[in-house]
Amino acid sequence: MNVCASAAAPLQSVAVQRWVPGGDSEALDWVCEEQPVSLQYDGIAHAVMMATPQDLEDFAVGFSLSEGIVAERAELLDLEIEPHARGHVVSMRLSARRRAALDGRKRTLAGRTGCGLCGVDSLERLDLHAEPVHSRRCFDPARLAAAMLQLGRSQPLRELTGATHAAGWLAAGGVEPQALREDVGRHNALDKTIGALALQRLDAADGALLVTSRASYELVLKSAAAGAGVLAAMSAPTALAIQSAQQLGLTLVGFARGASLVVYTHGWRLQAAPAGAHA
C-alpha cells in the first residue's frame, strides 16, 4: 500500500481564566483538537468522522477493517491524507473485489465524536451481526489488569487535556500493552489501534484489545471484526454489548481498574497463572 501522509498538531493552547478558592488568575491551557476526517474510497465519500488529527493512517486502516470494507490490509491499495480547510481528507483505493462489495452496501456516514452508528438511516439497515471470533488465546487476569493500569497511565494527550480515550493491545503472554493510540472518540481510538496492528503486521487474534472507556456494542463488533478474542474496558459494558459478545464468542471484561475486573462473557479465556509465574 502506497501512503502519502500529512501530519497535524493534535493540540492547541488557549487562554483561560482559572477560578480557585480565594480568587482567579489568567493562564494558558492545552486543549485537544477535534476535526472532521472524510474517509473516501475510490473517489467516493463514505464517512465523515470527528476525530483527533493524529495517527490518521492507523485510523483509516482500522476503520476499513473494523467496518468490513476490507478483510485484510492488502486490499487497501493506496492511502493518501490531505489537509482540508475544515479538517482532513483520507483517500483510499480498493481492490476490485472490495470495490464491488462496497457498492452493494452504500452508506453515507456522518459521525459525531461519540457516535458509532450514525449514518444508518433506518432500523431495517441496522446490522447486529458479525462473524464469530475463533481466537483460542488465554490471558492471566493479573497481567490483564496490570496492562489496563499501564494503558491508563500512558496517555500523553489525556494528561495535557483530560479529553481523550485510549486503546491498546496486549499480546497473549505479554506484559506491556502495544499500539497505544488516543482520540477524542472511543471508537476512533480503537480503530487506530486496530489499524496500527495491521500496519505492524501483528494479528489482533493473538492478543486482547484494551480501552479506557465503557464497552459499547460498536466496540464489541469492531473487536470481533479484528479477530480479537478479548475486549477489556475500564468502565461498564452495555446490555447489548454483553449480548453481542456472548453471541460472537468474545470475552468481554469491564471495570478493569486497579487489581480487579469483571468478566461478563466467555470467561474461559482468563486463566490465572500458577503461583510464582510472575516472578
Secondary structure, 3 states (H helix, E strand, C coil): CEEECCCCCCEEEEEEEEEECCEEEEEEEEEECCEEEEEEECCEEEEEEEECCCCHHHHHHHHHHHCCCCCCHHHEEEEEEEEECCEEEEEEEECHHHHHHHHCCCCCEEECCCCCCCCCCCHHHCCCCCCCCCCCCCECHHHHHHHHHHHHHCCHHHHHHCCCEEEEEEECCCCCCEEEEEECCHHHHHHHHHHHHHHCCCCHHHEEEEECCCECHHHHHHHHHHCCCEEEECCCECHHHHHHHHHHCCEEEEEEECCEEEEEECHHHECCCCCCCCC
